[in-house]
Amino acid sequence: MKFLVSQIAELLAAEIVGDPQGVITTVCKIEEGMPGGLTFLSNPKYTSYIYDTKATAAIVNKDFVPERDVPCTLIKVENSYLAFAKLLNFYQETMMQNQKVGISDKACIASSAKIGENVYIGEFVSIGENVVVGNGARIYPQVCLGDNVKVGDRTTLNSGVKVYAGCEIGNDCILHAGAVIGADGFGFAAQDGQYLKIPQIGNVVIGNNVEIGANTCIDRATMGSTKIEDNVKIDNLVQIAHNVVVGEGTGMAAQVGIAGSAKVGKHCILAGQAGVAGHITIDDGVVVGAQAGVSHSLKPGMYLGNPAVPLNEERKLIVYRRKLPELFQDVKNLKKS
């Protein structure tokens, strides 16, 4: 990687304050700046570092006004966080132009499978009968694709991903190591003190531009499909149960759990360790806070707590809970008097 500051500014349609000929060879955190480094300032908590950083250039918001001299060149944009993300994507795409293609002779591919052009299939990959792998797909070592699986164009399956029979993954998706798509949903019927397994005969359908984190599990439907719509972003260690529908553009942080047949709307945010009960509906645009327990359907808004309640209500409850020791002591004193 080697760019001039002026080239980066041109890519981002940015204004330069400082030396446009500065040479950028790496990216770095603002608090760990180094010569040749490009960093960014988005969170105000890190503003103090920009006055001492050794980075060559920093991407900042247009409205940033330094309180004193800044040692690095400033690249001013509308949104520094998004601009930096765009730049990292550009860098990644540039690097990918040199990625290897081809099929390892140690891969096991059924004769009925249809493999697209310019694909990479690594060592010890197993591809079942009637599988379709799209153009430009990258399938890393030890991935297992069951029979009748479909993988879209330019989708990446990292090492150890398992996709059970009949599941479908769209274009431009990224599945990280250890993700399991299409394992049986947790379906059992009680009978004479034992549990009778309910066959899970559906599948999982994943849309386009979806990212799924490491060791995340998405269960196949009992009947029909568990659906993950376009542009959904799912972190590591998330559990999505059978027949769940996750709407377009929704994001989930680590350790979220969603029980069977729940429906999550479009452009929702579920923070870490949030839990969602089965057979409920979360409307579009809902934000569920960390460790919140969602036991009933939610209308648009932000919810915190367990059980999850609207933000303003939870704020009041936090205050009340903090006063409980004092209240307890008051009651104790009243009993003595």
C-alpha positions, 0 to 999 in steps of 0.5 A: 500500500502506497498512496499520496494524500492527494490521491486519498483526498480525490477518492473521498472527494475531500478537502486537504489542510496540509501537505498533499504530497504526504506518502501513506503506507499504512493505516493506524489508530490515532493514539498509535500514529506513525510516520506514513500512517493514515488515521481518522477522528470520529469519536470526540473522546479521541480528539486530544490524540490528534494534537500529538499523533505521529500519523502523516494524515488524519481523516476528520469531519469538515466541521472539525476546528483544531484548538491548536496546531495539528502535526498531521495533514487533515483530510476533511470529509462530511463523515470521517467514520464512513469515509475511513470505512470506504477507504478500507473497502477500497484497500481490501478490494485492491488487495483481492485483485491478487487473490488466488483462484483455482480448485485444490486437488484435495477438494472433494466435489460431486460430479453433479455440482456446478462450479462458476468461473474464477472461483477459489476452492481450498483444500479439504472442501466437501461439495455435495450433489447438485450444489451450485457455486457462483462466479468469483466465489471463494470457499476456504479449506474445510468448508462443507456444502451439503447436497442442493446448496446454492452459493451466490456470486462473489460470496466468501465462505471462510474456513470451517463453514458448514452449510446443510443440504438445501440451503441458499446463500445470495451474492456478495455474502461473507460467512466467517469461520465456523458458521453453521447454516441449516442445522436442525431447529430445536423442535421436540414434542413431549410424549410419555415423559420423553421428547419426540423429535420433530423433523426439520424439513425446511431450509435457510435462505440468505439474501445478498450482501449479508455478513455472518460472524464466526460460530454463528448458527442459523437453524433450518425451518421446520417447514418453509424457510428461515430467512435472512434478508439483504444487507443484514449484518450478524456478529459472532456467536449469534443463535437464530432459530427455526422459521425466524425472519430477519428483515433487510438491513438489520444488525445484531451484535454478539450473543444475540439469541432469537427464538423460533418463528420470531420476526425481526423487521427491517433496519433494526439493531439488536445489541449484545446478548439481547434475547428475543422470545419466539412467535413475536414481531419486532417492527422496523427500526426498533433498537434493542439494548444490550442484554435486553429480554424481549418477551412481547412484540415491539413497536418502533422505538428503543428498548432496554432492560429485562423484560425490555421496556421503552427507554424512558421507562427503563431510565426511571426504573434504574433510578428506583432500583438505585434507591432500593437500599435506602428505601429498605433501610427506611422500612426497617427503621419504621418497623423498629419505631 
